[in-house]
Amino acid sequence: MANPIKIIGAPLSQNVRKPLAVAHHLGLEFESVMAAPGDDTIKAANASGRIPAMDDNGFRLCESNAIMIYLAGKAGNALYPDEPQARALVNQWLFWDVAHWTPAYQPIQFERAIKPMLNMGEPDEAAVEAAMIRFQREAGLLNAALDGKVWLVGDGPTLADFAVGAGLTYAAGMGIRLGDYPNINAWNERVMALDGFKKTAPGS
């Protein structure tokens, strides 16, 4: 009998939250294994020491979006649609998340949310101000893309919503005023109401 899939990493990380939320959403049998970046536990599954990593009975995988795709494939679920154009659009958002969205918000998250959490001193507001320019540009693109839409791709949630939505896990602590982006604000409420996100909310 196969063991449950192991999703390895600190659940407080928004990148670890992605596959955990997907696994919950899909009803997969899995185990959340706590590991901080660089721990021996994570290095055994991912030589880089970065979180998250996954171990499915000896098949090891890293990178949060790749893990989400794998989980959706195991479940055969519409989170990652088979139709070529719909899948291409989901992929577009997954790549945008990695190349543009995450680099835009991460410096703000580090300064305003992670530093206080880990007692690393006061935020560097000059770094925040510089990062905020990039964040506002990307958030403007996302807000426009959501105009008239309930979800990013198609009529239901997909991996695109899980990937991009997880990036707003610490929006309040980052001082991001989602009310400035009404389409994002409404969409984010829908994303956070999904069962997988409710079960992986920090402190849950």
N, C-alpha and C positions, 0 to 999 in steps of 0.2 A: 504494500500500500504506500502510495506516495505521501511524502510529508507536505504540510502547507507551504505555500510560497512565503519566503522571508523577504520583507521590505525593510531595509536596514538604514538607520539614520535617526537623527533627532527630530521627533514629530513637530517641534516648534518651527523648524525650517519650512518655508513655503515650498521649497523644491521637494522636500520629503512629503509634504502634505498632498502634492499632486497625485502620486501613485496610490497613497493611502486612501484618498477620497475616491479615486477611480475604482479601487478594489472594493470598497464599501458599496459604491453605487452598483457595481456589477454582481454583488453577492458572492464574490470569490472567497474561498477559504485561504486565509493568509495569516501570517504572524508579523507583528510590528516589533522589530528588534532595535532597541535603543543603542545608538552609537554616535559619538561626536566625531567631527572631521579629524582624521589622523589616528583615531583609535585602532588598535590591532583588529578589532572586530570588523571595522569597515575595510581595512587594508586587505583582509583575507578575501574580501569579495571584490574590491576595487583597488588596484595597486596605487592609484593616485591618492587614495585616502579621502576622496571627496564623497559627500553624501548627496543623494541617496544611492544605494546599490540594491540589487535584487539577487536572490539565490533561489532558483526553482529546481530543487533536487539536483544540484550540481551545475545547472545552467546559470551562469552569472552575467549580469548586465548592469551597466551604469548609465547615467544621464536620465534625468526625470522624464523627459518627453519620450525617450526611447522605451522606458519601462512602461509608461502609460499605453503606448502603442502595442507592446507585447501583451499586456493584460487584456486590452480590448480584443486582441486577436484570439486569445485563449477563450474568451467568453462569447465570441462571435456577435458582439453587441453593436448597435447602431452608433455608439459613441465614435466609432471610426468607420464611416460608411464605405460600402463597397463600390458605389457608383463613382466612376473615375473623376468627374468634375467636382462632386461634393468632397471626395477624398483630397483632391488637389487643393481645394479651398481650406480644408482643415489643416493640411500640411503647410499651406502658406502662413496661417496663423501660428502654427507651432514654430516655424522658422523665425517669424517676426518676434515671437516671444523671446527666443534665445538671442537673436541678433540686435534687437532694438528695445523691446519692452523691459526686459530684466536689467540690461545695462543702464536704462534710464532711471529706474526706481531704486536699484540696489544701493547706490551711494547715499541716498536720502534715508533709506531703511537702516543702513549701518550707523549713520550718524545719530539719527533721532530715536531709533527703536532698539537696535542691538547694543550700542554703547551703554545706554542706561541699564539695560537688562543684565549686562555682564560687568557693570561697575568699571567701565573703561574711560571714564572722564566725561567732560562736557562735549556736546556736539560741535563740530567745526561748521559753523553756519556759513562760512565762505564756500566750503565744499558743497553744502546743501544748496546754496543759491545758484552755483554753477550747474549742479545736476538738475535743479528744478527747471531750468530752461529747456533741457533735453526732454525731461518728463512731460512738460506742458505741450511740447510739439507732438510727442507720441500719443499722449492722452487725447489731444485734439483729433488726431487721425482715427483713434479708436472710437471716440464719441461720434464722429461723422459716419464711420462704418456701421454703427449701431442704429443709425437713424431709421426709424420705421421697422426695426427688427426686434424680435424677442430674444433670439440666440444669434451667435455669430455666423453659423452656417446651418441652413435648413430650418426645419420646424421644431427641432428638439435639441437638447444639449448634446454637444460633441466634445471631443478632446480639446478642441480649440477653446471652449469655455472653461474647461478645467485648468488648462495651462495658463491662459491669460488671467482668469479670475483669481487664481492662487496668488498672483503677484500683488493683490490688494489685501492680503491677509492682515497686514499691519498698517493699513491706510490711515487709520485714526492716529496711531502713535507716530506716524511719519508727518502728521500735520497736513495731509492731503485733503483738500476740501472737495469731496466728490460732488457736492451740490453745484460746483462750477461746471460740471459735466453731466447734465441731466440724463442723457442716454446711458452713460456709464453707470450712473448712480442707480437707475432703475434696473438695469441688467445685472449689476453686482448684487442687488437684493435678491434677484431670482437665482443667481448662482449660489449664493450663500444659503439659500433655502433648500437646496438639493440635499438629500439625505447624507450623501458622502461628505459634503462640506460641514453639515451640522455635526456629524460624528467626529470630525477632525479639527473642529474649532479649537484654538489655543485655550487650554484650561478645561476642555471637555473630558 
